[in-house]
Amino acid sequence: MTKTLEGKLVLVTGASRGIGAATALALGAAGAHVLLTARTEGGLEEVETKIHDAGGNATIAPLDLADSDGIDRLAQAIGGRWGRLDALLLNAAMLGDLMPVPHVPVAKFDQIMALNVGAPFRLIRAFDPLLRAADNGRVVALTSSLATAPRAYWGPYAASKAALEALVDTYGEEVRNTSRVRAAIVDPGRTRTKMRAQAYPGEDPQTVKPPEEVAEAIVKLLVEDFEPGARLKLGKAA
């Protein structure tokens, strides 16, 4: 792959598997220095090794995104070492069990909202100065068709993705006239991930696209750049 992102510094959340891992690998192949974060250190190390073996650059930062102080420390560390962040990929999310809204345990609802909405908020808040310090800071958030087309039993997850879209779009509107930072939303559609297997246990995984296709589209989006409020929808809805 051409080193079209040579010298760029990109932070990927949920980078230990699925779309996050595939995108991290694609970013590394495109020349970016990839900052990998997730709770699973072993998974991060595997992705880091693959990036290095392919001639790329990566740094792991194991982190539970429920730790707001940890997010702030990560931003301080990145700022102290590099002084900027070229792109932030908000990928980490959890599905939760599928059930009627009145049956969802309060603690589980709070957990889903904390990871799927609260963590992206804290990440944007912490990394805003570093995104502004970059030549063209970019934020890309992964969503779901359920954000705008709710489906029975998917309540907390759908609500979290709707809130995420509103949050990222609002941030994008706030920075579009005061900086060179831009934000975009990507709906990957049906993709072969552990989360999808959890939601559709009887589905043949070979009937849905691999995460590498989503990764390629995300890298292309960053390379070709995008206008404020950009939307990218891939393949069939979830």
KAKA-V586624 format. One record per run of one state. SS is the DSSP state (hx for helix, st for strand, lp for the rest). FROM is the first residue (numbers start at 1). TO is the last residue. If there is no record, write none. Layout:
ss,from,to
SS,FROM,TO
SS,FROM,TO
//
This chain:
ss,from,to
lp,1,8
st,9,13
lp,14,17
hx,18,29
lp,30,32
st,33,37
lp,38,40
hx,41,53
lp,54,56
st,57,60
lp,61,67
hx,68,81
lp,82,86
st,87,90
lp,91,100
hx,101,103
lp,104,105
hx,106,133
lp,134,137
st,138,143
lp,144,144
hx,145,147
lp,148,154
hx,155,175
lp,176,181
st,182,187
lp,188,190
st,191,192
lp,193,193
hx,194,199
lp,200,204
hx,205,207
lp,208,208
st,209,210
hx,211,224
lp,225,229
st,230,233
lp,234,238
//
